[in-house]
Amino acid sequence: MSLEAGSYFVPGFNISRAVLQSNICYYLGPEAIVRPYTHQGRDGFLVTAPGKPLTKRQIDDLITMSKQWEEQAAARMSSDAEEENYVNRPVPVAQRERRRR
């Protein structure tokens, strides 16, 4: 017996898109999909999967993995290994000169 797929909103607070997308099939099965979504002005994700939605424990696990992923990404981007890895540290980006008309 196949369960009908349902869609629900998961707030994106402290959840990395990359982590959620790479782990959604582990938690909800191979038919699960996730995409960015805004619900009532809140950014998050629309999850579509047959069966039950993510549990609080699964969401907590995703938040923990997201924090680790963000810290690792910050470490990869850091040019100074001695500096503390601050996730929200501004990162300089080279800007191109604008053409004058």
Disulfide bonds with the S-S distance in Angstrom:
none
